[in-house]
Amino acid sequence: MPASSHWNTVWRERPVEEASNFNPAFCGELLCRTVGEYYKARRAPLNVAVAFVVLPLTLHKQTRDHLPGRANTAFAGWVADHNTLLAELPLRIERLRPVVREALLFTIRHSRLALRDGGLVPGGKPLSLTVKSDLSTDDTDEARSAAHMLGRWFAAQRSQPALLQGFGVLP
């Protein structure tokens, strides 16, 4: 099935693992965690383009396992140390673009995120990100934790375009 029509498949007909990991509510929660931490630190919106790297970084276990543990980790140094890991990131970003788009629409429609000044901010009904679901797994907990860390790490960087360049998204 061509990639463009694959994402048009109704949720009940998708493989269970795909429907669980890529559903708009869960992916939207990861975006909300990153945007929330970024906004809390910077009091500025997160560039929408930067949001498209969140899911490829947090859902891919090998990448997630190597994300920095501290927000003050130097971005350029981390990228240089992990360039082989990041070599496939642009392809993952491309493949997950429809998932990110759907999650953004879902969170904006439900007032969990909002667009302001060309970027994303917490919406009028932000998620309660401290509540832990009883149905959570280690993998989803790790993705949630990584999304929080990304928000803090992104906020510690000087420029959002530099993030995109470092991840190989912008020339």
DAHU-V53675 format. One record per backbone hydrogen bond with DSSP energy under -0.5 kcal/mol. CO is the residue of the C=O (numbers start at 1). NH is the residue of the N-H. E is the energy in kcal/mol with one decimal. If there is no record, write none. Layout:
co=(CO;CO)
nh=(NH;NH)
e=(E;E)
This chain:
co=(2;2;3;5;6;10;11;15;16;17;18;23;24;25;26;27;28;29;30;31;32;33;34;35;36;37;38;39;46;47;47;48;49;50;50;51;51;53;54;55;59;60;61;62;63;63;64;70;74;75;76;77;78;80;82;83;84;85;86;86;88;89;90;91;92;93;94;96;97;98;99;100;101;102;103;104;105;106;107;107;108;111;112;114;116;118;119;120;121;123;127;128;133;137;138;139;140;141;142;143;144;145;146;147;148;149;150;151;152;153;154;159;160;161;162;163;164;164;165)
nh=(5;6;7;8;9;13;14;19;20;21;22;27;28;29;30;31;32;33;34;35;36;37;38;39;40;41;42;43;120;50;51;52;52;53;54;54;55;57;58;59;61;64;65;66;66;67;67;73;78;79;80;81;82;83;86;87;87;88;89;90;92;93;94;95;96;97;97;100;101;102;103;104;105;106;107;108;109;110;112;113;111;125;123;121;119;48;116;46;114;126;129;131;136;141;142;143;144;145;146;147;148;149;150;151;152;153;154;155;156;157;157;163;164;165;166;167;169;170;168)
e=(-0.5;-1.8;-1.2;-1.3;-1.6;-1.6;-1.5;-2.7;-2.2;-2.6;-2.6;-2.5;-2.2;-2.0;-2.0;-2.1;-2.8;-2.3;-2.1;-3.0;-2.8;-2.2;-2.5;-3.0;-2.4;-1.8;-2.8;-2.6;-3.1;-0.6;-1.3;-0.7;-1.0;-2.0;-0.5;-0.9;-0.7;-1.4;-2.6;-2.8;-0.9;-3.1;-2.8;-0.5;-1.4;-0.5;-1.1;-1.4;-2.3;-2.8;-2.3;-2.3;-1.3;-0.8;-2.1;-0.6;-0.5;-0.6;-1.4;-0.5;-2.2;-2.9;-2.2;-2.5;-2.3;-0.7;-0.7;-2.7;-2.7;-2.2;-2.4;-2.8;-2.5;-2.3;-2.7;-2.5;-2.6;-1.7;-3.1;-1.4;-1.6;-3.1;-2.4;-2.5;-1.5;-0.8;-2.7;-2.5;-2.6;-0.7;-1.2;-0.7;-1.1;-2.5;-2.5;-2.1;-2.5;-2.5;-2.5;-2.2;-2.0;-2.4;-2.7;-1.8;-1.8;-3.1;-3.5;-1.8;-1.3;-0.5;-1.2;-1.2;-1.9;-2.4;-2.6;-2.0;-2.8;-1.1;-1.5)
